[in-house]
Amino acid sequence: MKNQIHFLEPSPLIKKFSWNNDWIVPFESPWGIFEKFKYANRIKSQDIFNLFGTQHLNKLKSTTKNKSARNLITLEGLDNTSLIKILNFQLKRHNEHIISKLTNVLPGNQSIYFHKHLRFCPKCIKQGYHSIYHQFKLMHVCPFHMVPLTSECPKCKMAFLYEITDSFTLEPFRCDCGYYLFSPKKGKSYSAIWKKNKKLKVTLEILMRWEKLNSSSIANKFHINYHPEIDLTNYQDAMTKILEAADLSTNTEQGTTHNIIKSTPLIRTLREEQHYRFIKRDQTKSIEETSTYDNTKEIYRLSKATLNSINRHLEKSMYKHKKCIKDCTSLYFFHSPKINWICPAAYAYVFWQVFIKAELKFICTNDERRRYNLGLYHSNYDFTHSQDITYIRDLYWWLDNHCDCKPSEINWVLKRVLIHLKMNHFNNWTRISIGGSNERRFYYEPPFKLEGLPFYLILIPKDKSLPLEFHFWEEEREPYLIIHSKEE
């Protein structure tokens, strides 16, 4: 792993400040560098804006309240020329280089993969050092000391923002409660400690593999996608799983099953009329202006087909609940004091269907059948869960425009994803079915989001001779309790 630091020739302006390039350590974050600069010169964040801020920023009355100005991922509020003259260091280039090494292979905006609150290693921070690696959401341990990262003051448990700000701090490296994150011992200078940090080396092997995966030569071989609402911080081994999907000789933890579904090569080589694809985007226009094709009908068809497939899969286990399901579709059944038990299995199945189809025929007390529309979304999206509509539509656009997939390829991917999501929704309804049925809860919107969703990846090789891949990992866990009959 190369330790690239972007220094320049000495500048005469640097003599005006207490600063030494030897204090900058490989992989150091802008937050760490600015804290050192503030500490050595006894200045505050407002002085950082005065020294390094852009012309536009300096015209603002209150720069400390400007969120974009405080951003340490983009550094958009800072002037590159001023940074070079005073720090004698290519800070923006240094920051962009490390961020790219971590996020090249990941979809979407780079900023979403970094914590908004400061994450630090207890051992590193005592030496006045903080790395960009600590902010990366896929990192849970320090790559230098192999200890868990934290985001709280050891004394008062307060969290700090990863921004150029003096909020929650009395001075550089010091919490509002008075606790010193960094404080040299007697007889030792901060300068000597910071120079000594240059000996830090990355010892985490998986991080080296991750940076290899993000190198341009490998990252350009395929596209990767996963659900945007998945919080990577909740998946301790997300980095391991992505490496495993990319086949870099990495194995997931015990107790987790890695499942791989591959398409047939024929899907990628078919010649077909792409009559229902989005119009190719004109770069001079917005996505909304150029995405003129309404893919609603195609999503409807695919979603309905996946629902029928799942229903066939559940048919045997749900057949014994046929009468229970019929009873559960009655509003009278829900509110009648004479009925003292509702089958949890039927309860879960009915509400699962309700929020997939967006409507259900309920039997009223007068035996008149009426359509009970939940009004959650446009009826053309029936058979697509209300929580999945935006994601499925965006995924369709991504496959069509970003990956240049054919209709058969898009269909294959969407079917895999829809089944994965719908089965997870069903599992969530079974999870709450006993409590919900006992208390006769009637839901007008789902009481959960994506809880329990097995981590999955869509992998689209750019080489058309290679198959599409859908990877998902399932953890071993106890099945949710479902009562099958009153007698049981």
Backbone torsions as a table, in degrees:
resi	resn	phi	psi	omega
1	MET	NA	121.7	-177.5
2	LYS	-81.2	136.1	177.4
3	ASN	-95.8	90.9	-176.4
4	GLN	-94.1	118.2	175.7
5	ILE	-123.0	131.6	-170.9
6	HIS	-100.4	83.7	178.2
7	PHE	-91.3	160.6	176.6
8	LEU	-124.7	179.7	175.6
9	GLU	-68.3	147.4	-178.3
10	PRO	-55.3	140.8	178.5
11	SER	-110.9	139.5	178.7
12	PRO	-62.4	-24.7	-178.5
13	LEU	-68.2	-23.1	-175.9
14	ILE	-67.5	-19.6	-179.3
15	LYS	-68.6	-15.6	179.9
16	LYS	-75.9	-12.7	-175.6
17	PHE	-128.3	156.7	173.8
18	SER	-81.7	102.4	-176.4
19	TRP	-156.9	143.9	-179.7
20	ASN	-142.2	127.8	-179.3
21	ASN	-62.2	-23.8	179.1
22	ASP	-68.2	-11.2	177.9
23	TRP	-78.1	-19.8	-179.0
24	ILE	-81.4	127.5	-175.1
25	VAL	-109.3	148.2	177.1
26	PRO	-53.8	141.9	178.3
27	PHE	67.6	14.9	-178.7
28	GLU	-72.6	144.6	-179.1
29	SER	-84.3	156.5	174.1
30	PRO	-57.5	-35.5	178.3
31	TRP	-59.7	-45.9	-179.6
32	GLY	-63.6	-40.4	-179.5
33	ILE	-66.9	-43.3	179.9
34	PHE	-69.4	-34.4	176.3
35	GLU	-63.8	-39.5	176.9
36	LYS	-64.4	-43.1	-179.4
37	PHE	-63.9	-41.8	178.4
38	LYS	-66.6	-40.8	-178.4
39	TYR	-64.9	-44.8	-176.9
40	ALA	-70.8	-29.4	-175.7
41	ASN	-107.8	1.0	179.6
42	ARG	53.1	53.6	179.4
43	ILE	-124.5	174.1	-178.6
44	LYS	-114.3	176.8	-177.8
45	SER	-62.6	-33.6	178.5
46	GLN	-61.9	-32.9	176.9
47	ASP	-68.8	-31.8	176.4
48	ILE	-62.6	-42.9	178.0
49	PHE	-65.6	-39.4	-180.0
50	ASN	-64.5	-36.6	-177.0
51	LEU	-81.8	-42.9	-170.6
52	PHE	-112.7	-5.9	-175.1
53	GLY	-66.5	153.6	176.6
54	THR	-71.1	165.8	178.2
55	GLN	-60.1	-41.3	178.9
56	HIS	-62.5	-41.4	-178.6
57	LEU	-65.7	-40.0	-177.9
58	ASN	-68.5	-18.0	177.4
59	LYS	-80.3	-18.6	-179.3
60	LEU	-73.3	146.4	-178.0
61	LYS	-73.3	-36.0	-176.5
62	SER	-133.7	89.7	-177.5
63	THR	-72.1	-26.3	-177.7
64	THR	-68.2	-17.2	179.8
65	LYS	-96.6	-0.7	-179.2
66	ASN	-90.0	110.2	-174.2
67	LYS	-64.0	-42.0	-179.2
68	SER	-64.7	-31.8	179.3
69	ALA	-68.4	-30.8	-177.7
70	ARG	-86.4	-5.6	-174.3
71	ASN	-65.3	122.7	-178.8
72	LEU	-97.4	0.8	174.4
73	ILE	-89.5	-48.5	-180.0
74	THR	-89.2	-27.3	-176.4
75	LEU	54.7	32.1	-174.2
76	GLU	-70.4	-18.2	179.9
77	GLY	-87.1	-0.3	-175.3
78	LEU	-112.0	143.5	-178.9
79	ASP	-87.9	124.8	-175.5
80	ASN	-64.0	-38.7	-179.7
81	THR	-63.1	-42.0	179.0
82	SER	-66.0	-39.2	178.8
83	LEU	-61.8	-42.8	-178.5
84	ILE	-67.9	-42.4	-177.5
85	LYS	-65.4	-41.3	-173.9
86	ILE	-88.8	-45.5	-178.0
87	LEU	-85.7	-16.0	-176.2
88	ASN	56.2	41.5	-171.5
89	PHE	-154.8	138.3	179.4
90	GLN	-83.4	76.2	-174.6
91	LEU	-64.5	-45.2	-178.3
92	LYS	-63.8	-42.3	179.1
93	ARG	-65.1	-41.8	177.7
94	HIS	-59.7	-45.5	-179.1
95	ASN	-66.0	-46.4	-179.7
96	GLU	-63.5	-37.2	-178.5
97	HIS	-63.2	-46.6	-178.4
98	ILE	-70.6	-40.5	178.9
99	ILE	-61.5	-40.7	178.6
100	SER	-65.0	-38.6	179.2
101	LYS	-63.1	-22.3	-177.5
102	LEU	-98.4	-24.6	-168.7
103	THR	-125.0	2.8	-176.6
104	ASN	-53.6	-39.2	-174.2
105	VAL	-84.4	-11.7	-174.9
106	LEU	-90.5	145.7	-179.0
107	PRO	-79.9	158.5	172.9
108	GLY	84.5	-171.9	-178.3
109	ASN	-68.0	135.9	-178.8
110	GLN	-59.8	-33.1	-174.6
111	SER	-61.6	-29.0	-175.3
112	ILE	-70.0	-11.9	-178.1
113	TYR	-95.6	11.0	-179.6
114	PHE	-127.1	140.8	-178.1
115	HIS	-65.2	141.4	176.4
116	LYS	-79.5	-24.5	175.9
117	HIS	-99.7	152.4	-178.9
118	LEU	-64.8	127.6	173.3
119	ARG	-115.4	133.0	-176.2
120	PHE	-145.6	160.5	175.7
121	CYS	-91.7	127.9	-179.3
122	PRO	-56.8	-32.8	-179.4
123	LYS	-79.3	-40.7	-179.9
124	CYS	-64.5	-44.4	-174.3
125	ILE	-66.8	-27.4	177.3
126	LYS	-67.9	-20.0	176.4
127	GLN	-98.8	8.1	179.4
128	GLY	73.9	29.9	-177.5
129	TYR	-124.0	138.5	175.2
130	HIS	-141.2	133.0	-175.7
131	SER	-108.7	152.1	173.6
132	ILE	-62.1	-30.5	178.2
133	TYR	-56.0	-34.6	-178.4
134	HIS	-64.7	-26.5	-178.0
135	GLN	-85.3	-16.2	-175.6
136	PHE	-69.7	127.6	-172.7
137	LYS	-65.3	-22.9	179.6
138	LEU	-84.1	-5.6	178.5
139	MET	-97.7	129.2	179.6
140	HIS	-120.4	-11.5	176.1
141	VAL	-129.9	156.7	178.6
142	CYS	-70.8	127.7	-179.3
143	PRO	-72.7	-8.1	179.7
144	PHE	-99.5	-38.4	-175.6
145	HIS	-113.9	-8.0	178.7
146	MET	59.9	34.4	176.3
147	VAL	-113.9	151.7	-179.3
148	PRO	-60.1	142.0	176.6
149	LEU	-80.1	153.6	178.9
150	THR	-131.8	163.4	179.4
151	SER	-130.7	17.6	-175.5
152	GLU	-127.4	150.2	171.9
153	CYS	-64.6	129.8	-178.5
154	PRO	-59.2	-22.5	-176.1
155	LYS	-94.3	-55.6	-173.8
156	CYS	-103.0	-4.5	178.1
157	LYS	66.0	21.4	178.5
158	MET	-84.1	146.2	178.8
159	ALA	-96.0	150.7	179.1
160	PHE	-110.9	146.6	177.0
161	LEU	-81.4	142.8	175.1
162	TYR	-86.3	77.0	-176.3
163	GLU	-148.9	168.9	169.9
164	ILE	-83.5	95.8	-175.7
165	THR	-158.2	155.5	174.7
166	ASP	-104.0	7.6	178.2
167	SER	-63.1	137.1	177.7
168	PHE	69.9	9.5	176.8
169	THR	-131.2	143.5	176.7
170	LEU	-84.5	-33.4	179.4
171	GLU	-161.4	173.3	-179.8
172	PRO	-54.7	134.6	179.3
173	PHE	63.1	22.2	-179.1
174	ARG	-135.1	125.1	-178.6
175	CYS	-72.2	161.4	176.7
176	ASP	-58.2	-28.7	-178.6
177	CYS	-77.6	-7.4	179.6
178	GLY	102.9	-7.3	-177.6
179	TYR	-73.5	133.6	178.6
180	TYR	-91.6	116.0	173.3
181	LEU	-69.9	-33.3	176.6
182	PHE	-137.2	127.3	178.3
183	SER	-154.6	112.1	-178.3
184	PRO	-62.2	141.6	176.3
185	LYS	-73.4	161.9	-179.4
186	LYS	-59.1	135.1	179.3
187	GLY	90.4	-6.1	179.5
188	LYS	-119.4	134.5	179.2
189	SER	-91.8	150.6	178.5
190	TYR	-62.3	-33.1	-179.2
191	SER	-61.7	-43.8	-178.8
192	ALA	-66.6	-37.8	-180.0
193	ILE	-67.0	-44.4	-178.2
194	TRP	-66.4	-36.2	178.0
195	LYS	-67.3	-34.4	-178.5
196	LYS	-66.6	-25.1	-178.7
197	ASN	-64.9	-15.1	179.4
198	LYS	-63.0	-16.8	-180.0
199	LYS	-80.1	-7.5	179.9
200	LEU	-61.6	135.6	178.7
201	LYS	-131.3	143.8	177.0
202	VAL	-70.7	123.4	179.7
203	THR	-111.6	-3.6	-178.2
204	LEU	-85.2	109.3	-174.6
205	GLU	-63.7	-36.8	-177.3
206	ILE	-64.7	-30.7	177.6
207	LEU	-68.5	-36.7	177.1
208	MET	-63.9	-40.5	177.7
209	ARG	-65.8	-37.7	-179.5
210	TRP	-64.4	-42.6	179.4
211	GLU	-67.9	-31.5	175.4
212	LYS	-65.9	-41.2	178.0
213	LEU	-62.4	-36.8	-177.1
214	ASN	-82.7	-2.9	176.3
215	SER	-63.7	148.2	-173.0
216	SER	-57.5	-34.8	-176.3
217	SER	-65.2	-32.7	-179.0
218	ILE	-93.9	-43.4	-176.8
219	ALA	-61.5	-27.3	-178.1
220	ASN	-81.4	1.0	-178.5
221	LYS	-86.3	-17.9	-177.6
222	PHE	-156.6	166.0	173.2
223	HIS	-107.4	143.7	178.0
224	ILE	-123.7	141.1	176.4
225	ASN	-145.8	148.7	174.1
226	TYR	-149.7	172.0	-176.5
227	HIS	-64.1	126.0	-176.2
228	PRO	-65.1	-19.5	-179.4
229	GLU	-89.4	-1.0	174.7
230	ILE	-71.2	124.5	178.0
231	ASP	-88.8	108.9	-175.5
232	LEU	-62.9	-22.0	179.4
233	THR	-68.3	-19.3	179.4
234	ASN	-86.7	-6.8	179.5
235	TYR	-112.3	97.3	-174.5
236	GLN	-59.9	-29.2	-177.2
237	ASP	-114.7	31.8	180.0
238	ALA	-61.1	-39.6	179.0
239	MET	-63.2	-42.0	178.8
240	THR	-62.0	-40.9	-177.8
241	LYS	-67.7	-40.4	179.1
242	ILE	-66.1	-40.4	177.3
243	LEU	-64.3	-38.5	178.9
244	GLU	-64.9	-40.5	178.7
245	ALA	-64.9	-34.1	179.2
246	ALA	-81.9	0.8	175.7
247	ASP	62.7	51.3	176.7
248	LEU	-107.9	39.9	174.3
249	SER	54.6	48.8	177.9
250	THR	-125.0	137.6	-178.9
251	ASN	-114.4	141.0	178.1
252	THR	-74.7	169.0	-177.1
253	GLU	-67.8	158.2	176.7
254	GLN	-63.8	147.9	-178.8
255	GLY	91.9	-1.8	178.9
256	THR	-121.0	131.1	179.8
257	THR	-102.5	126.3	178.5
258	HIS	-94.4	116.7	-179.6
259	ASN	-108.7	135.4	-179.6
260	ILE	-126.8	126.6	174.3
261	ILE	-116.8	125.0	-178.9
262	LYS	-116.2	144.2	177.0
263	SER	-79.2	167.1	172.9
264	THR	-78.4	145.7	179.3
265	PRO	-57.9	-26.7	-177.0
266	LEU	-60.4	-33.6	-178.8
267	ILE	-57.7	-34.5	-174.5
268	ARG	-86.3	-13.8	-176.9
269	THR	-109.9	-1.4	-180.0
270	LEU	-64.4	141.0	171.6
271	ARG	-97.6	120.9	-175.9
272	GLU	-146.1	155.0	176.9
273	GLU	-72.5	125.8	-178.3
274	GLN	-99.7	56.1	-171.9
275	HIS	-73.3	-20.1	-177.4
276	TYR	-110.6	21.1	178.1
277	ARG	-82.4	160.7	173.9
278	PHE	-64.4	148.7	171.5
279	ILE	-66.3	134.9	-178.0
280	LYS	-57.0	137.4	-171.8
281	ARG	-69.1	129.6	171.4
282	ASP	-83.1	119.0	-174.4
283	GLN	-62.9	-16.8	179.6
284	THR	-84.6	-8.2	-178.0
285	LYS	-119.2	163.0	178.9
286	SER	-75.3	164.6	178.5
287	ILE	-60.3	-39.8	-177.5
288	GLU	-63.5	-34.7	-178.0
289	GLU	-74.6	-32.1	-174.3
290	THR	-96.9	-21.5	179.6
291	SER	-83.1	67.5	-171.9
292	THR	-81.1	-23.8	-178.7
293	TYR	-74.5	130.9	178.3
294	ASP	-89.4	108.3	-176.5
295	ASN	-88.5	15.1	-176.8
296	THR	-57.3	-45.4	-176.7
297	LYS	-62.9	-39.4	-178.9
298	GLU	-68.9	-41.2	177.1
299	ILE	-64.2	-40.1	177.7
300	TYR	-59.4	-46.9	-178.3
301	ARG	-62.0	-45.5	-179.0
302	LEU	-66.6	-42.0	-178.3
303	SER	-66.5	-40.1	177.9
304	LYS	-64.6	-40.1	179.2
305	ALA	-64.5	-40.8	179.5
306	THR	-68.3	-37.4	178.0
307	LEU	-63.4	-43.0	177.8
308	ASN	-62.7	-37.1	178.7
309	SER	-65.6	-43.2	179.0
310	ILE	-66.7	-40.1	179.1
311	ASN	-61.3	-38.0	176.6
312	ARG	-65.1	-35.3	178.5
313	HIS	-68.3	-35.8	-178.5
314	LEU	-88.5	-6.4	-170.8
315	GLU	-55.5	-45.2	-176.8
316	LYS	-65.3	-45.3	-176.9
317	SER	-73.1	-27.0	-177.4
318	MET	-94.2	-8.3	-176.9
319	TYR	-60.8	-39.3	-179.4
320	LYS	-67.3	-12.5	-179.8
321	HIS	-103.4	17.1	-175.4
322	LYS	-56.6	-47.2	179.1
323	LYS	-68.4	-39.7	179.0
324	CYS	-60.8	-41.3	179.5
325	ILE	-64.1	-41.4	178.4
326	LYS	-62.5	-41.6	179.0
327	ASP	-65.2	-38.8	-177.5
328	CYS	-68.4	-17.0	178.3
329	THR	-85.9	12.4	179.1
330	SER	-109.8	125.5	175.3
331	LEU	-63.0	-33.6	178.2
332	TYR	-62.3	-39.4	-179.2
333	PHE	-62.2	-36.5	-178.5
334	PHE	-70.0	-33.2	-171.5
335	HIS	-109.0	-3.5	-178.0
336	SER	-72.1	126.7	177.4
337	PRO	-71.1	-16.4	-179.2
338	LYS	-75.5	-22.3	-178.1
339	ILE	-97.5	115.5	-173.4
340	ASN	-104.7	5.9	-179.8
341	TRP	-150.8	134.5	176.0
342	ILE	-121.2	130.9	-178.8
343	CYS	-64.9	118.5	-179.4
344	PRO	-60.5	-36.4	-179.7
345	ALA	-64.2	-44.7	178.1
346	ALA	-66.8	-39.5	178.6
347	TYR	-57.1	-48.0	-179.7
348	ALA	-64.7	-43.8	-176.5
349	TYR	-65.5	-43.8	-178.0
350	VAL	-64.1	-47.8	-178.5
351	PHE	-69.2	-31.7	174.8
352	TRP	-61.0	-44.2	178.3
353	GLN	-66.7	-39.2	-178.6
354	VAL	-57.1	-46.8	-174.4
355	PHE	-86.1	-5.2	169.8
356	ILE	-87.5	-43.4	-177.7
357	LYS	-88.5	-15.8	179.6
358	ALA	72.5	-0.6	177.6
359	GLU	-160.3	158.2	-179.1
360	LEU	-153.8	144.3	176.0
361	LYS	-82.4	112.7	177.4
362	PHE	-98.7	146.1	177.6
363	ILE	-92.7	118.8	-178.3
364	CYS	-86.6	173.9	-176.5
365	THR	-64.0	-29.1	-179.0
366	ASN	-91.6	13.3	177.7
367	ASP	64.4	11.4	174.8
368	GLU	-82.9	131.6	177.5
369	ARG	-86.1	129.3	176.5
370	ARG	-135.4	153.8	-178.8
371	ARG	-85.7	123.0	-179.0
372	TYR	-104.8	98.0	-175.9
373	ASN	-90.5	124.1	179.6
374	LEU	-73.9	-19.2	176.8
375	GLY	65.0	31.2	-177.2
376	LEU	-80.4	-31.9	-177.5
377	TYR	-165.4	177.9	-175.7
378	HIS	-60.2	137.7	-174.9
379	SER	-64.5	-21.8	178.6
380	ASN	-63.7	-15.9	-179.1
381	TYR	-97.2	17.0	175.5
382	ASP	-51.2	145.9	179.8
383	PHE	79.6	4.9	171.5
384	THR	-118.5	125.2	-176.1
385	HIS	-58.3	141.0	-175.6
386	SER	-56.8	-30.0	-178.4
387	GLN	-79.3	-12.3	-172.3
388	ASP	-106.1	-7.2	-170.9
389	ILE	-58.7	-53.4	-176.9
390	THR	-61.3	-44.1	-179.2
391	TYR	-63.2	-45.7	-178.2
392	ILE	-62.8	-42.1	179.0
393	ARG	-64.8	-42.4	178.0
394	ASP	-66.1	-38.3	178.6
395	LEU	-64.6	-40.3	177.2
396	TYR	-57.7	-47.4	-179.1
397	TRP	-63.5	-41.8	-179.2
398	TRP	-62.2	-44.4	180.0
399	LEU	-65.2	-39.6	-175.6
400	ASP	-75.3	-44.1	-173.1
401	ASN	-97.5	-42.7	-176.8
402	HIS	-80.4	-40.8	-176.7
403	CYS	-97.5	-9.0	-179.6
404	ASP	55.3	45.4	-178.8
405	CYS	-81.6	150.3	174.3
406	LYS	-79.2	164.0	178.8
407	PRO	-55.2	-40.1	179.5
408	SER	-65.1	-35.2	178.5
409	GLU	-69.9	-41.9	178.8
410	ILE	-62.4	-44.8	179.0
411	ASN	-59.5	-43.3	-178.4
412	TRP	-61.1	-47.1	-178.2
413	VAL	-66.0	-46.7	-177.4
414	LEU	-62.5	-37.6	178.0
415	LYS	-61.7	-44.6	179.6
416	ARG	-60.9	-44.7	-176.9
417	VAL	-68.5	-44.3	-178.6
418	LEU	-61.6	-42.8	177.7
419	ILE	-63.2	-42.9	-179.6
420	HIS	-60.2	-46.1	-177.9
421	LEU	-70.0	-43.3	-176.9
422	LYS	-66.6	-37.9	177.7
423	MET	-67.0	-34.5	177.1
424	ASN	-68.8	-38.3	175.6
425	HIS	-61.4	-41.1	178.8
426	PHE	-63.1	-42.3	177.7
427	ASN	-61.6	-37.2	178.6
428	ASN	-68.8	-36.4	177.0
429	TRP	-67.3	-38.2	177.1
430	THR	-66.9	-30.9	-179.8
431	ARG	-63.5	-36.0	-177.1
432	ILE	-102.6	4.6	-170.7
433	SER	-66.8	-38.1	-177.1
434	ILE	-66.3	-50.2	178.7
435	GLY	-64.8	-40.8	-179.1
436	GLY	-66.1	-41.8	-179.4
437	SER	-70.9	-37.7	179.1
438	ASN	-64.3	-38.3	-178.6
439	GLU	-94.0	1.3	178.6
440	ARG	54.1	44.7	179.7
441	ARG	-73.3	136.2	175.3
442	PHE	-115.9	120.4	-172.8
443	TYR	-101.0	134.7	173.9
444	TYR	-100.6	-8.4	173.3
445	GLU	-153.1	153.7	-177.1
446	PRO	-60.6	135.7	-179.5
447	PRO	-85.7	18.4	-178.9
448	PHE	-151.6	170.1	177.4
449	LYS	-112.1	-100.6	-178.7
450	LEU	-118.6	27.4	-178.0
451	GLU	-53.8	134.3	176.2
452	GLY	78.3	5.2	-178.3
453	LEU	-65.6	118.4	177.0
454	PRO	-60.9	135.6	-179.4
455	PHE	-60.8	134.0	179.7
456	TYR	-140.0	157.9	178.7
457	LEU	-136.2	139.4	170.6
458	ILE	-102.6	124.3	-178.0
459	LEU	-119.4	117.1	-178.2
460	ILE	-113.0	100.0	177.2
461	PRO	-65.0	140.7	177.7
462	LYS	-75.0	-23.4	174.9
463	ASP	-75.7	113.8	-174.5
464	LYS	-68.0	-10.6	177.9
465	SER	-83.3	-10.6	-179.8
466	LEU	-96.6	146.5	-177.7
467	PRO	-75.6	159.3	170.7
468	LEU	-71.7	151.0	-178.4
469	GLU	-132.3	139.5	174.0
470	PHE	-124.7	114.7	-177.8
471	HIS	-108.3	136.1	171.1
472	PHE	-147.1	150.3	-175.2
473	TRP	-119.3	129.5	179.7
474	GLU	-115.8	131.0	177.5
475	GLU	-92.2	145.6	177.7
476	GLU	-71.5	125.6	-179.8
477	ARG	-152.4	161.2	179.0
478	GLU	-69.4	136.5	178.3
479	PRO	-66.5	149.3	178.0
480	TYR	-67.6	140.2	-177.8
481	LEU	-73.4	124.6	175.2
482	ILE	-124.4	122.4	178.2
483	ILE	-82.9	122.5	-173.3
484	HIS	-86.6	-24.9	179.2
485	SER	-157.1	162.9	-179.1
486	LYS	-62.6	-36.8	-177.3
487	GLU	-65.8	-37.7	179.5
488	GLU	-66.9	NA	NA
